Amino acid sequence: MYNTKNPDSFGDDEALILLSKQKDKEAFTIIYQKYHQYLYALAYRFLKDSDMAEDTVQQVFVKLWEIIHEIEIDISLKNYLYSMTKNHILNQFRKNKETISLNYINAQTEFTDDTDIVKAIDNIELLDILHKGIDNLPNQKKEICKMKIDDHKSNQEIADEMGLSVNTVKSHYQEAVKMLRVYFKQIRLMFF
């Protein structure tokens, strides 16, 4: 009935949720396949342990299956699963602080308390949104933004590399920042 080999082919999350509420296992499998990799990457980024990250994803989907018939999702399913994963990671952090802290030390990223990990997760999501906004800019503005933000290049370095004047680089960057402000306002209106 569904193409479970290509989860994006049945992309309407609302329909998948409604079917899953009726205990449709194929629809739930599609949700799982569609968001597993995203949630695993999120969990691994903070837990720095593949087994713990996989366990987190499994626990999130088990919990979703258990409560799906009683939940109302007002935001996107992706954001809902993100919140569930973030909460699970925070609980893991509280329960297994020593083990997780060792993993953070090994990754040279240690969080001193729960607030730090929430901020870090939120910062990653903001960076993802920023990069999506940059990807939608006109080519020259996009290239200049990426060089400034990702490569930490100066206006002079960008001008030399692109064969532009420093003033042209500054102008493109200022226009890009204005466009990104509009983009962020639209994003904020969608979620708040």
VEXDO-596448 format. One record per residue: x, y, z of N, C-alpha, C, O in turn; residue in one letter. Coordinates in steps of 0.001 Angstrom, whole numbers, padded with zeros to 6 digits, always signed. Layout:
<rs>
XYZXYZXYZXYZA;...
</rs>
This chain:
<rs>
+000819-001197+000000+000000+000000+000000+000860+001257+000000+000569+002193-000744M;+001924+001302+000824+002828+002451+000879+004186+002017+000344+004512+000831+000332Y;+004963+002985-000094+006309+002693-000541+007257+002888+000633+007801+003977+000816N;+007460+001845+001429+008303+001965+002618+009784+002030+002261+010606+002384+003106T;+010138+001692+001013+011534+001817+000599+011900+003277+000342+013075+003639+000414K;+010914+004119+000044+011152+005545-000169+010181+006324+000697+009091+006670+000241N;+010561+006613+001964+009641+007251+002899+009170+008624+002449+008076+009049+002819P;+009984+009333+001650+009577+010664+001206+008469+010615+000164+007819+011626-000102D;+008247+009425-000436+007202+009323-001443+005812+009460-000814+004845+009756-001516S;+005704+009249+000489+004439+009418+001205+004662+010506+002240+004577+010268+003445F;+004951+011711+001747+005505+012759+002576+004567+013496+003501+005045+014253+004346G;+003266+013324+003400+002343+014110+004215+002333+013592+005645+001716+012570+005945D;+003026+014311+006524+003138+013866+007918+001780+013804+008614+001547+012916+009435D;+000889+014729+008297-000427+014718+008950-001160+013420+008659-001766+012826+009551E;-001104+012984+007410-001766+011729+007041-001104+010545+007744-001779+009625+008206A;+000228+010581+007816+000952+009503+008495+000589+009443+009977+000445+008363+010550L;+000445+010611+010586+000077+010658+012006-001336+010099+012197-001579+009286+013089I;-002251+010543+011353-003639+010051+011468-003704+008534+011309-004399+007854+012064L;-002978+008009+010326-002967+006561+010127-002300+005851+011305-002753+004790+011735L;-001237+006434+011815-000539+005836+012963-001419+005839+014204-001350+004917+015017S;-002247+006869+014356-003175+006924+015495-004143+005743+015452-004650+005301+016483K;-004388+005242+014238-005262+004087+014079-004441+002780+014117-004906+001719+013702Q;-003207+002902+014632-002282+001770+014786-001898+001137+013449-001696-000075+013362K;-001800+001971+012405-001326+001520+011097+000198+001410+011164+000905+002418+011176D;+000691+000172+011208+002126-000055+011393+002947+000379+010183+004085+000823+010334K;+002378+000255+008984+003116+000685+007788+003328+002195+007793+004414+002664+007453E;+002314+002959+008172+002447+004413+008239+003489+004805+009285+004298+005707+009068A;+003454+004115+010414+004435+004408+011465+005838+004044+011001+006798+004744+011323F;+005965+002961+010252+007262+002568+009698+007810+003652+008781+009014+003910+008769T;+006943+004278+008026+007372+005359+007139+007868+006547+007964+008890+007148+007632I;+007155+006885+009030+007615+007956+009920+009006+007608+010452+009908+008445+010463I;+009159+006373+010887+010444+005911+011418+011552+006066+010377+012611+006624+010664Y;+011299+005570+009175+012316+005622+008125+012619+007060+007706+013756+007400+007376Q;+011598+007881+007725+011755+009267+007284+012611+010076+008260+013384+010934+007833K;+012483+009813+009566+013141+010662+010568+014253+009969+011362+014914+010615+012175Y;+014469+008688+011147+015483+007970+011916+016864+008603+011773+017519+008889+012775H;+017304+008821+010556+018655+009334+010327+018836+010726+010934+019873+011011+011533Q;+017845+011582+010783+017897+012937+011348+018039+012884+012872+018876+013581+013445Y;+017219+012058+013524+017255+011962+014981+018546+011300+015468+019095+011681+016502L;+019023+010310+014716+020276+009659+015095+021425+010674+015050+022237+010737+015973Y;+021490+011465+013979+022555+012465+013857+022482+013475+014997+023504+013878+015554A;+021267+013874+015333+021075+014816+016446+021565+014203+017755+022307+014841+018502L;+021159+012985+018031+021541+012327+019281+023048+012074+019326+023688+012284+020356A;+023599+011629+018221+025037+011323+018202+025872+012578+018412+026925+012533+019048Y;+025406+013682+017882+026128+014940+018006+026367+015307+019471+027369+015943+019798R;+025453+014911+020346+025575+015271+021755+026031+014132+022643+026701+014366+023649F;+025686+012917+022296+026060+011787+023140+027431+011231+022781+028079+010595+023613L;+027877+011462+021554+029191+011014+021081+029388+009515+021270+030505+009046+021493K;+028294+008773+021179+028345+007323+021346+027255+006735+020460+026076+007045+020631D;+027649+005888+019514+026677+005385+018540+025594+004521+019186+024430+004589+018792S;+025973+003707+020178+024969+002863+020835+023948+003708+021602+022744+003460+021534D;+024449+004710+022331+023535+005583+023078+022647+006388+022127+021471+006614+022412M;+023210+006817+021005+022423+007581+020030+021331+006701+019437+020182+007128+019317A;+021688+005471+019066+020697+004546+018507+019630+004217+019538+018446+004157+019208E;+020039+004001+020787+019088+003736+021859+018132+004917+022047+016935+004728+022263D;+018669+006123+021963+017832+007326+022084+016761+007344+021006+015589+007591+021287T;+017171+007081+019776+016210+007079+018661+015145+006014+018882+013956+006271+018690V;+015567+004823+019282+014612+003744+019515+013617+004121+020614+012415+003897+020476Q;+014127+004694+021702+013267+005098+022824+012268+006172+022400+011110+006150+022816Q;+012722+007107+021572+011826+008173+021093+010695+007572+020263+009535+007947+020432V;+011028+006641+019366+009982+006048+018531+009057+005117+019327+007861+005045+019047F;+009602+004416+020303+008746+003585+021169+007756+004484+021906+006562+004191+021963V;+008262+005575+022466+007403+006515+023196+006352+007109+022258+005180+007221+022620K;+006778+007490+021046+005817+008047+020075+004715+007032+019779+003540+007397+019740L;+005072+005771+019570+004081+004735+019279+003103+004574+020448+001904+004378+020252W;+003647+004663+021668+002801+004497+022853+001806+005641+023034+000693+005422+023511E;+002194+006849+022661+001342+008020+022948+000685+008629+021719-000067+009596+021844I;+000949+008089+020534+000509+008758+019311-001018+008926+019253-001512+009904+018690I;-001755+007988+019826-003218+008077+019759-003779+009212+020611-004930+009610+020429H;-002973+009741+021544-003487+010791+022426-002832+012160+022223-003158+013109+022936E;-001918+012271+021264-001238+013558+021092-001832+014356+019939-002356+013802+018974I;-001734+015663+020070-002078+016585+018995-000809+017349+018667-000230+017995+019541E;-000372+017285+017423+000866+017939+017034+000523+019233+016310+000037+019222+015179I;+000786+020354+016989+000483+021663+016408+001634+022184+015557+001429+023050+014706D;+002846+021666+015774+003993+022055+014969+004290+020909+014018+003547+019928+013991I;+005349+021007+013243+005672+019924+012319+006084+018675+013090+006585+018763+014211S;+005871+017534+012490+006263+016269+013114+007764+016256+013370+008213+015755+014401L;+008541+016801+012445+009994+016858+012610+010353+017631+013879+011202+017188+014653K;+009714+018782+014098+009978+019575+015301+009524+018847+016560+010177+018936+017600N;+008412+018132+016471+007912+017373+017618+008907+016280+017994+009222+016097+019170Y;+009404+015551+016988+010380+014496+017232+011698+015085+017742+012368+014487+018585L;+012056+016239+017233+013255+016942+017719+013125+017222+019217+014052+016977+019990Y;+011955+017741+019615+011730+018043+021037+011760+016777+021881+012338+016771+022968S;+011146+015712+021394+011169+014441+022126+012605+013955+022298+012987+013498+023375M;+013392+014054+021236+014782+013601+021283+015592+014458+022241+016379+013941+023034T;+015400+015764+022166+016112+016684+023054+015787+016368+024512+016680+016340+025359K;+014522+016134+024799+014126+015797+026173+014727+014467+026616+015165+014327+027758N;+014747+013498+025713+015335+012204+026060+016834+012359+026345+017347+011773+027298H;+017534+013147+025521+018962+013384+025730+019192+014055+027071+020113+013692+027802I;+018357+015036+027398+018494+015704+028697+018296+014720+029839+019028+014763+030829L;+017319+013837+029714+017105+012822+030749+018305+011875+030841+018731+011505+031935N;+018842+011490+029684+020037+010648+029670+021195+011379+030344+021959+010798+031114Q;+021299+012650+030035+022371+013455+030611+022258+013488+032127+023263+013379+032830F;+021041+013637+032631+020831+013681+034086+021152+012323+034733+021775+012265+035794R;+020722+011239+034086+020901+009908+034658+022345+009415+034547+022857+008776+035466K;+022984+009705+033444+024304+009140+033157+025356+010229+032991+026195+010159+032092N;+025311+011208+033835+026168+012373+033683+027647+011996+033540+028349+012576+032712K;+028123+011048+034323+029546+010701+034277+029927+010088+032930+030914+010502+032322E;+029161+009117+032464+029472+008464+031190+029405+009457+030050+030298+009509+029205T;+028344+010242+030031+028176+011208+028950+029252+012277+029026+029773+012708+027997I;+029588+012706+030222+030643+013711+030366+031964+013196+029815+032703+013942+029173S;+032271+011901+030068+033499+011335+029505+033466+011369+027981+034478+011655+027340L;+032305+011078+027404+032175+011140+025949+032378+012568+025454+033017+012789+024426N;+031835+013532+026186+032022+014934+025807+033489+015328+025902+034010+016024+025031Y;+034157+014876+026970+035580+015209+027115+036351+014636+025934+037198+015312+025349I;+036056+013397+025590+036737+012773+024450+036491+013544+023167+037361+013608+022299N;+035315+014126+023044+034993+014921+021860+035393+016376+022047+035145+017204+021171A;+036013+016698+023186+036443+018050+023531+035283+019030+023564+035422+020199+023206Q;+034152+018533+023996+032980+019380+024160+032297+018946+025438+031589+017939+025440T;+032485+019660+026507+031828+019286+027761+030822+020357+028131+031105+021552+028039E;+029664+019926+028542+028622+020836+028995+028583+020768+030511+028614+019683+031091F;+028516+021918+031149+028564+021931+032607+027211+021634+033236+027155+021111+034349T;+026137+021950+032559+024832+021626+033117+023808+021439+032000+024131+021569+030820D;+022577+021133+032387+021518+020857+031419+021271+022039+030494+020951+021851+029320D;+021414+023248+031006+021152+024445+030208+022127+024520+029038+021751+024925+027938T;+023384+024130+029276+024385+024187+028219+024024+023256+027056+024153+023635+025891D;+023575+022046+027373+023248+021113+026297+022020+021596+025516+021974+021450+024294I;+021033+022166+026200+019853+022703+025511+020279+023833+024580+019837+023910+023434V;+021149+024713+025094+021637+025826+024255+022385+025297+023046+022209+025794+021934K;+023218+024294+023260+024001+023734+022158+023089+023114+021097+023302+023313+019901A;+022081+022370+021532+021132+021771+020583+020386+022867+019831+020233+022796+018612I;+019925+023877+020556+019220+024984+019916+020126+025736+018951+019679+026150+017882D;+021400+025919+019313+022341+026605+018427+022546+025835+017134+022645+026433+016063N;+022609+024507+017226+022772+023697+016025+021554+023850+015125+021686+023958+013905I;+020370+023860+015726+019171+024039+014916+019158+025417+014258+018780+025549+013093E;+019571+026447+015007+019650+027791+014427+020661+027849+013284+020413+028488+012262L;+021801+027181+013462+022797+027148+012386+022247+026449+011147+022499+026878+010021L;+021492+025366+011360+020871+024675+010221+019912+025606+009493+019899+025641+008263D;+019110+026360+010236+018173+027311+009635+018938+028389+008882+018566+028758+007768I;+020022+028902+009499+020836+029930+008848+021403+029412+007534+021345+030106+006519L;+021951+028197+007543+022533+027653+006313+021474+027421+005234+021759+027578+004047H;+020265+027053+005631+019189+026914+004642+018852+028272+004040+018608+028383+002839K;+018840+029313+004888+018600+030668+004389+019687+031115+003435+019400+031702+002391G;+020933+030843+003785+022060+031219+002924+021966+030487+001586+022239+031069+000536I;+021581+029214+001626+021464+028436+000384+020416+029011-000565+020474+028764-001769D;+019457+029775-000036+018411+030369-000878+018773+031750-001408+018003+032346-002162N;+019943+032268-001020+020376+033580-001503+020829+033484-002962+021169+032401-003437L;+020834+034631-003680+021425+034624-005025+022887+034162-004936+023541+034341-003908P;+023384+033573-006015+024677+032875-006004+025828+033684-005414+026538+033185-004541N;+026031+034923-005870+027173+035694-005395+027059+036002-003897+028040+035908-003160Q;+025864+036367-003463+025641+036658-002040+025833+035388-001204+026406+035429-000115K;+025345+034264-001729+025499+032987-001043+026985+032655-000879+027425+032274+000206K;+027738+032800-001942+029163+032476-001907+029913+033377-000918+030768+032906-000168E;+029587+034670-000923+030239+035612-000009+029903+035262+001443+030787+035260+002301I;+028623+034966+001723+028217+034598+003086+028945+033351+003558+029438+033306+004685C;+029015+032348+002710+029677+031105+003106+031160+031338+003388+031722+030761+004319K;+031787+032190+002575+033208+032477+002800+033413+033228+004118+034378+032977+004840M;+032498+034148+004425+032629+034920+005675+032306+034062+006890+033038+034074+007880K;+031213+033320+006811+030728+032580+007978+031459+031250+008161+031924+030939+009257I;+031559+030470+007088+032144+029133+007218+033673+029153+007195+034327+028425+007942D;+034232+030001+006326+035686+030003+006148+036372+031132+006916+037600+031201+006951D;+035587+032013+007529+036106+033135+008331+037067+034017+007527+038091+034467+008041H;+036721+034255+006266+037582+035079+005417+037210+036552+005562+036055+036900+005804K;+038206+037392+005410+037988+038838+005475+037406+039321+004141+037427+038608+003137S;+036892+040543+004163+036358+041133+002925+037443+041175+001856+037176+040898+000687N;+038663+041519+002251+039773+041610+001292+040076+040243+000682+040280+040136-000528Q;+040106+039199+001511+040377+037851+001002+039291+037409+000027+039579+036806-001006E;+038042+037715+000366+036928+037341-000519+037026+038114-001822+036843+037551-002901I;+037316+039417-001720+037448+040255-002921+038547+039718-003832+038354+039614-005044A;+039689+039381-003260+040800+038851-004055+040416+037531-004724+040701+037312-005902D;+039771+036665-003960+039417+035341-004473+038355+035406-005568+038398+034643-006533E;+037387+036337-005405+036280+036421-006363+036519+037452-007469+035719+037569-008396M;+037609+038187-007367+037895+039203-008381+036952+040397-008303+036588+040974-009328G;+036556+040768-007083+035648+041888-006859+036349+042952-006026+037403+042706-005439L;+035752+044136-005982+036293+045154-005088+035808+044870-003672+034793+044201-003477S;+036543+045384-002680+036155+045197-001283+034784+045808-001040+033966+045230-000324V;+034522+046985-001635+033211+047631-001466+032078+046783-002030+030986+046750-001461N;+032325+046097-003143+031302+045219-003737+031009+044044-002791+029855+043664-002596T;+032064+043484-002214+031888+042384-001252+031066+042870-000066+030122+042199+000352V;+031420+044039+000483+030683+044597+001628+029216+044813+001268+028315+044481+002038K;+029001+045371+000093+027628+045654-000349+026808+044364-000476+025675+044288-000003S;+027403+043350-001126+026700+042059-001265+026407+041449+000103+025324+040908+000323H;+027356+041532+001011+027174+040947+002339+026077+041675+003115+025249+041037+003765Y;+026069+043011+003047+025031+043783+003738+023646+043463+003184+022684+043336+003942Q;+023545+043333+001854+022256+042968+001241+021850+041553+001657+020674+041289+001909E;+022822+040651+001729+022534+039273+002144+022025+039248+003577+021084+038519+003891A;+022637+040037+004443+022209+040090+005845+020769+040595+005929+019975+040072+006711V;+020430+041605+005132+019049+042114+005109+018084+041021+004663+017014+040851+005248K;+018466+040283+003626+017614+039200+003120+017461+038101+004175+016380+037533+004329M;+018536+037805+004894+018477+036782+005941+017615+037231+007112+016952+036405+007741L;+017613+038524+007415+016737+039039+008480+015272+038796+008119+014481+038374+008962R;+014920+039064+006869+013549+038822+006406+013233+037329+006504+012149+036947+006947V;+014175+036496+006093+014015+035045+006157+013771+034594+007602+012869+033796+007858Y;+014578+035105+008551+014415+034729+009954+013079+035214+010519+012468+034525+011335F;+012623+036392+010092+011308+036874+010544+010212+035935+010074+009277+035647+010820K;+010320+035456+008837+009319+034516+008310+009354+033200+009080+008307+032635+009397Q;+010559+032711+009381+010696+031484+010167+010073+031663+011545+009346+030793+012024I;+010364+032801+012181+009830+033074+013526+008312+033117+013515+007670+032610+014435R;+007739+033713+012493+006271+033771+012384+005661+032380+012229+004551+032127+012696L;+006391+031486+011573+005875+030125+011384+005851+029343+012679+004981+028492+012860M;+006786+029605+013594+006901+028775+014787+006433+029439+016066+006257+028754+017073F;+006222+030749+016066+005838+031424+017306+004561+032203+017143+004096+032832+018094F;
</rs>
